[in-house]
Amino acid sequence: MLKPLILNCMKTNRTRRLFLRNTALTAVGIALVPSAILAKQNKKNFVSFKDHVASAPNNSDLRTFPFVGKQLTVKGCVYDKSGLYPLANASIEVWHLSPNSNKFSHKAKLVSNASGAYLFQTDFPNKEEGKAPRIYFKLSHGGTSYSTELLVSDYGAHITGEHWERNKQLESKLFPKKRGTFNASTITFNLSI
């Protein structure tokens, strides 16, 4: 009587065992995909977007070793004070602590294109003691300028209260959006001035 019960139990749990096996195989396969392949795929996307970004005085690729370590692509649009119209030729200076360092060696100066767009690639920033990792921005246009911060983590991107106060007119475009893999993420971060 025990033998039919065991056989019956094995038959009903067969699909569960197959599901668990296939899930484990998929997880191992994803873990074994080289990050260089994923980064190369992101590089293709970067080139197509870069064609639309105005040339900047400095290189917009701040990465120390491309395809090694955690990488971020930060892109967005600069809007006017109303938050409605894209703003061309806005100056965007960016800097952050270099990975495993207390130096601000990662820095660049960008210019928004005719559609207000900007883009740069960088290594994941180091964090100051007691603070979340962050990228600093200085936005300038027509004699007006201000500084703000973009806080980043493995799980998302966030703004400060000061940034919200200065840019709340962006409404649905205000909050940054982070997408991608653990090693290669893209953050959309809009600004207004």
N, C-alpha and C positions, 0 to 999 in steps of 0.2 A: 504494500500500500504506500510505503514511503517513496519507492522508486517512481511510480507514475506522478506523484506530487512534485518531485524534483525535476523530472523531464518536462512537466507542464510549466513549471516556474522558469526553466531555462528557455523554453519556446517563447513565452510571453516577454521575457527580458532581452531577447535576441536583438530587437530593434534598438533597445536602449544601449546595449553593448556596442553595436555598430555605430551608433551616434557618438558615443564617448570615444571610440577608436578614431573615427573620422575627425572629430573635433581636435583630438590630440595631434593627429597627423597634420592637420591644417595649422595648428599653433606652432608646431616644430618647423613647418615649411616657411611660415612668415618670419620666424625668428632667424632662419638661415639665409633669407634674402639679403644679399650684401647691401649695406647702406649706400655704397657708391652707386648702385643701380638706381635706387630711389632718388638719390641726389642728382644723378645725371638726368633723370626724368624731370625733376624740378628745374634743372638748368635749361632744358628745352623750353619750358614755360616761361622762364625768366627772360630768355632771349626775345621771345615774341612780344613780351610786355615792354622790354627795354627799348625796342624800336620806337615806342611811342613816348618815351621819357626824354626830356630835354637833356642835352649834354651838360654835365656838372663840372665845375672847376676841379673837383677831386674825383677820384674813382669811386663809383657807387658800390664796389665790391670790397667790403672791409674784412673779409674772411682771411685769417692767417694761413690756414691750410684748407683750401676748398675740399669738400667731401670727407673731412675728418672732424669728428666731434659733432656737437649739437649746433645746427645752423638755423638762422632765422632770415626770412625775407620779409621786410616791412614795406608795405605799399599803402597808398591812400591818395586822397585828393585834398587840395587846399581850397577852401571856400572863402568868399567875402564875408563881411561882418554879419550879413543877414543869414548866412548859412545856406543860401539858395543857389548862388552862381559860382562856378569854378573860377579860380583866380590863377592866371598865368604869371610866370616870372617871379614867384614868391621864393625867397631864399630860405632854405631849411638846413640848419646846421644840426648834426647829430653826433653824440659821443656817449661812450659807456666804458665801464671798467673792463679791461681785457680779461679773458678767461684765465683763471689761476693767477691773478695778478691784482695789485692795488694801484695800477697805473691806468690812466685814461688814454691808452694807445689807439683805441678804435674810435676814429672820428672822421667826418667827411662834411662837405658842404655841397648841397644839391640845389637845383632850381626846378620849380614845377613847370611842366610843359604847357602848351596852349589849352589843354583840357584840365589843367590844375593838378595833374597826376605827378606823383613822385614814387621812387622805388629804390631800395638799397638792400644788399645782402650783408649779413654779419654773423659772427660767432655769437653763441649764447652768452650774455654778459655775466660777469662775476658780480657778487653782491657785496655791498658795504655791510659791515657788522651791524646787526640789528635791523636791517632793511631788506626788502625784497629786491631781486635783480631788477634793474631798470635801464631804460634808454632815455637819455636827456635830449630834448629838442629846443632849438631857438628858431622861431619863425619870424621873418622880417618881410615887410612889403610897404613901399611908399612912406618911409620914415617912421613906421610903427613896428615895434617888435615886442615879443614876450617869450618867456621860456616855460616849458611844461615837461612832463615826464610820462613815460609809458612803462608800467610795471608788468613784468613778464614772469611766468612760471611754466612748469611742465604742463599745467592743466588749463591755462588761459592767459589772457592779457587784460589789464585793468587800468583805470584812470584814477587820478587823485581828485579830491573835492575841488581844488583850485582849477583843474582842467575842466571839470563839469561846469563850474561857475562861468568860466570864460567862453566855453563852446556849446552851451546848452541849446543855442539856436539851431544846431545841427540836428536836433531831435532824433529821428530813427538812425541817422548816420553817426551819432555821437560815440556809442560804445564800440571799442575795438572787438574784432572777431579774429579768433585764432583757429587755424585749420592745419592739418597735416599729420605727419608721423612724429614719433618721439625725437628723432634726429634731424628732421627737416620740416619746419613749420612756416606757415605764411600768416602774417598778421596784417589785417586791414585797419589802418589808423588814420582817420580823417581829422583835419584841423581847420580852423577859420581865423581870419584876421581882418 
